[in-house]
């Protein structure tokens, strides 16, 4: 009667505190430059060493510029954060993938692609989008700075066990509908708090048919509907993706690992705290119109009217439309765009660049568009060039930048100016997320590509 979440969680329980939290063993921790400095200061103040440094992997990503990475970082705050992470990793003997290293990139892209994130693991990072790694069949979740220090010191963490939820999506996705659209659809259906307190297992025909990269996108956005994390039971798609990865088991150990991983699934009679079922036929390419990822519509729909919004949400609805410079009841199709961003831990993988290139091939970037195309890692950059996608993109007038979080959040040079509209493959459209006053419309790589060559929001299905 156990869910997969129960099985992984229970295997990692060290002890249970009476009327308190669970002490949970952590298999892998990732650290970047933003949330870790205070944790290392705490370790230093208490004269502690890392308990299992080999299980911790660190890299800068949020503050790294996406150009001239071989030169010193100009922004003093960004430079200090990146330099501090490198210094801390040396002092505490941690694995460090620095800027310009072929191993570097966005931490949530690098972990899976190197085989550091594996089925059955518990994985944490001081970053909410750690849920991405759940696509591997792992229990992965973001933690706070004090908890980062806890894992550095003990490789364990104190946690209350979340509830379980299963979301099943059956049927077959229509042409032009991507995993990003599936995620945005689910967030709109559940709201940004609809999965609060739960770990979500994604299941059904649509999820089984998804590539690993699609599953990584889906799990990445779990946090945006309030979930503690999201994951997919490992299967042959998972094993094929992981085979031969640098840190994945090899030889006889690989065979043993796969045999174990095949047991990682919810029992047929497993009981979830909440179950939801959706139909793939209801999902179209999507765009957001507001200031949270749940404020979204199918690309052919109109922005809701205030009357159709729950009374308690109307004030925030009005505020969001005012910030975005949009009106209730209007369509976003044909709306002018200033910037497009392809990248982030949501959509910075090779499949995302293939999708974008498939739309822009043989076309030209619109003159009014500033485009940031940012691979999620140096490994993705290498693959783009090996497949000749760089030539396709360059012929269409686009430039490929260097890896990093880039315009997902305003912590580096790639900021959208006040009042400008950005169609973005990232995960959050909060006020100021891409820069003070920036107006963000979340979308898939296909919708972003269509906007990039037309200069307006365009249904990509018309161009496929």
N, C-alpha and C positions, 0 to 999 in steps of 0.2 A: 504493500500500500504506500510505498515511499515515492516521493517525487525525486527527480534527479538532483534538484537543489538540496533536498534533505540528505541524500547519499553523500554528496561532496562535502557539505557542511559538517555532517556528523563525523566523517573520517578525519576532520581537522580539529575537532574539539580536544583541547588539552585538559581543561577542567571547567566545571560549571560553578559559578559563584551562587550560593544560596540567595534567592530573591534578588539576584543581580545579573550581570552580563556573563557571557561565555568567553573564556580565553581561547582564541582561535589561532591555530598555527598558520603562518603565511608562507607559501612556497616561493613567491616571487614579489619583489617590490621594485617599482620603477620610480626614479626621482628626476625632476627637472629643476631648473634654476629658480622658479618662482616661489614654491611652497616649502622648500627644504632648508633655507639658511638658518631659520630660528631653531629647527630641529637639531641641526649640527651644533649650534651654539649651546643648546641644552645638554647635548652629549658631552661637550667639552667642559661645561660648568660642573658636571657631575663626574668628570674623569672616567667616562665609560668608553669602551670600544664597541664596534659593531659585533653582534653575536655571530652572524653568518654572512660576512661580506660578499661571498661568492654568489649569494642569492639576490643581490641588489645590483641593478643596472641603471646608470645615470647618463643623461645627455641634455644639453641645452636645446630648446626649441621655441619657446614663447617669445624670447627677446632677440633671437637671431635675425639679422637682416637677410633679405632674399637676393642680395647682390653684393659683390665685393667681399665675400666671406673670408678671403685670403688676407684682407686688410684689417687693421684694428677697428672695432665697433666704435662709431662716432658718438652715439648717444651715451652719455656718462652713466645713466641709471642701468641701461641694458648691459653695458660693458661690465659694470660692477657685479651685476647678478651672474653673468656668464663666468666671469673670472672667479667669483666666490665658489661657484659649484665645482669648478675644476680644482681649486685649492682644497676644498673639503673632501673631494673624492681621493685626492692624493694622500691627505692626512689619515683618512679612515680606510684606505686600501680597497676602494670600491671600483667596480668596472665602470669605465668612463669612455663614452663615444663623443669626442669633441667636434667642434665645427671643422669642416673640410675633411673629416675622417669619412671613409667610404661607408662606415657603419652608422653615421649620424642621420638624423631626420626627426620627424615628429615621433615622440615616444610611443604613441598608440598605433603608429604605422610600423615602426621598426620591430617592436616586440613580436607581433605575429609573423612578419615576413622573415625573421631570423630563426623562428622556431623556439623563441624564449617563452612564449605563451603556449601552454599545452593543455589538452583535455584533462579534466579532473583537478586542476590546480586551484588554489586560492591565490588571487593576485590583487595587489593594492598599489595605489599611487596617489599623491596629493593633488588630485585632479579629478573633477567629476566625470569626465568622459572615459575614465578607466573601464567603464561598462563595455567599451569596444571589445575588449579581450574575451568577453563572454561568448563571442562567436566561435571560439575554439572549443567550447564545451567546458568553460571554466567559470568559477564564481569570482567575478572581478568587480571591484567597487572603489570609488574614491574615498579618501580619508583626509582628515584635517592635520595641521602641522604637529600638534601634540601626539597624534597617533602615528605620524611618520617617525617621530622620535622613539615611540614605543616599539615599533617594528625594528628600527635600527638597533636598539638595545637588546631586544629579546626574540626577534623574529616571530612575535606573537602580538595579538591585538585583542582588546576587550570590546565585545560587540553584543548587542541584543539581536537575537535571530529574527530576521524579517519574515513576513508572511509570503506565501507563494501564490503566483498567478500564472495561468496559461492563456496565451493568446494564439488562437488557431486561425489561419487564413487559408481558405480552401479555394480551389479553382485555378485558373491560369491568368496571369497578368496580360493586359492588352498591349498592343504595340505602343512603344514610347513610354511605358510605365516602368519605373525603376524602383529598386529598393528604397531610395530616398523618398520617392512618392509614397510608398507603403508606410514608411515611418511617419511622414508628415500627416498622412491620412489618419493613422492610429492616434497620434497626439491630438488632432482636431476632434476625434470621436471621444476620447477619454478626458480631454482637457489636460492642462499642464500639471494637474494634481491628481488625476484619476488613478494612478498606480502608486500613490504615496505609501510607503511602508512595505512594499512588495518587491520580491525578485520575480522577474517575468521570464517564463520559458516560452519561446516562440516555436510554433509548430504548424503543421498543415502542408498542403501541396505547394503553396507558394514558397514557403521557407525551405522545404526539401529541394525545390528546383533552383534555389538561389546559389550562386557561386559563393565561395568563401568571402570574397571582397564585398559582395552584396550583403552577406550576413554581418560583416564587420560594420557596415554603414547602419544597418538596422539596429544592432546592439548599441552602437555609439549614441543613438538618439533616445535610448531608453530613459535616460535621466531627465529628458525634457518633458516626460509625462509624469514625473515625480517618482519613478521607480528607483529603488536602491541599485538595481542593475538589471541586465537582461542577458539571456544566453540561449544557445541552440545546442541540442544534444549532438555529440560528435557522430559522424557517419563516414561513408566512403569518400564524400567530397572533402571532409576535414582531413582524412588520412592522406589523400592524394596531394592536397595542398602542403601538408607538413613533410612529406617524404623527401629526404635529401636536404632539408633545411639545416643550416649550420649548427644549431643547438638542439635539434631534434635527435632522439635516440638513433643509433646506427646498428646495422647487422642484426645479430640475434636479439639485441636489446630492443630493436625496432619491432620485431615480431611479437615479443613479449608485451611491449607497450600497447600495440594495436589490439592484441587479444584482451588486455585489460580495458582499454578505451571502449571496446564494443559493448561492455557491460554497463556503460554510463548512459542510462536512459531511465525515464520515469516508468514505474511499473504500470501495467495495463489498468490496474484498479487504483492507481494513485489518486489521492484526494487533494485538490488544490483549494486554497482559501477563496479563490475567485477564478472563474473561467469565462472567457469571451470568445465568440466565433464571428469571423468576418468573411465576406465574399469578395474575391479578387475582382469580379466584374464591376464592383462599385468604385474602384480606384482609378482615377485619371491622373495625368501629370498635374502637379500642384504648385501653387505659389502661396506665400504668406502676404498678408496685407497689414498686419499689426505689429505689435512690439513684444510678442512672445510666440514660440513656435506653434502653439495651438491655434493661433489666429490665422487660419489658412483656408483656402478654397481650391476646388478644381480649377484649372486654368481657364476653362470656359464659363465658369460661374461668375456671378456678381458678388461684390462685397455685401455682407448681410445688412439689413436695415436695423436700426436701433430697436424697433419693436420686436424683432425676432430674437433679440438677446435677452437672457435672463436678467430680471430687474437689478439684482445685486451686482451684475457685471457691466451695467450700462455706462457707469462713470468711467471705468477704465477703457471701455470700448471707444467712447468719445475722445478721451485723452490720447489713445493710440492713433486714431485717425487724424487728429490734429497734428500730432508729431510727424506722422507719415505724409501729411499733405494730401490725404485721400478723402473721398466722400462715400457715405453709405449708398449702397445700391448701384455703384458704378463698376464697370468691368476693368480689369487690369490689362486685358489684351490691347495692344497698341500703346500702352503707357511708355513714355520715353524713359530711357535708362542712361546713366552716366558711366558706371563702372560695372565690370563683371569680375568675379573671383572664382577660379577653379582651384580647389585645394582643401586644406584642413585635414584633421584626423577623421572627418566624415567622408570626404570625397577626394582625397589626394593620392589615390592608388592608380595602378596602371589601367585598370578597367575604366576608371573615370576619364582618363586621358584618351583612351580609345573611343569612348562614347562621344566626348567633346569633338575629337578629330573627325568622327564619322559625319557630324553635322556641318562642320566648317570646311570640309574638303571641297575644293573647287570653288569656294566662295571667298569673300574678302571681309576682314574686320570692318565694321561700320566706323566712319570717320569720327563720330562723336563719342566713341567708346574708349575708355582706358581699361585695359585688360591685364589682370595679374593671374598668370598660370603658374602655379607653384607645386611641384612634386612633393609628396609627403616624406620622401627620403632620397638619399643619393642612389639607392638601389632602384627606386622608381625612375629617377632621372636616367640612369644607365639603360633601363629597359625601354624607355621612350625612344632613345637614340638607336638602340639595337633594332627596334621595330620600324624605324623610319618615320615615327610620328612627329619628330621634331621638324622634318622637312615639310610635312603636310601643314603643320601649324605655322611655320615660318612663311610658307608660300601664301598662306591666308592672312598674313600680316601680324602674327602673334609672336611674342617672345617668351621663352621658358625661363623662369627665374630659378634661384637656388632654393633648396629645401628649407622649410621652417613653417611655423604656424601662420605667419604672414597676416593677411587681412581678416582672419577669423576673429581677432580681438586686437584692440588698439594698444599693443604693448611693444610694437616695433615701428619701423618706418612706414609700413604699408597701411596708411590710414585714409579712409574715405572722408572727404571734406564735408562740412556742415551743409545740410540741405540737399546733397547729392544722393541719387538713387543707385543702389548697388544690388545687382542680382548675384547671389552668393550661394555656393555649395556648402557653406559652413553650417554650424548647428544652432546658432543663437542670433536672434534679431532684436535683442534688447536695445533700449535707448542708449546710444553712444557706444554700442558694442564694437563697431568697426571704425569709430572715431566720433568725437563730440558732434552731435547733431546729424550724424550719418543716418540715412534711411535704408534699411536692409530688407530685401525681399529674398527669403530662402527658397531654393529650388534645386532641382537635379542638374547633373552635368549637361543633359540634353536641353533642358529649358535655358540654362545659362549660355550654352553655345548658340542657341537660336537668337537670344538677345544680343549676343556679341556680334553677330553678322547683320542683324537687322536694325540694331539701335533701339529697339522697342521690345516689350514683352510679346513673345510670339509662341504659338503652339508648335512644339518641335515636330509633331506628327505631320504637319504640312510640309516639312522639309526632309522627311525620311523616305 
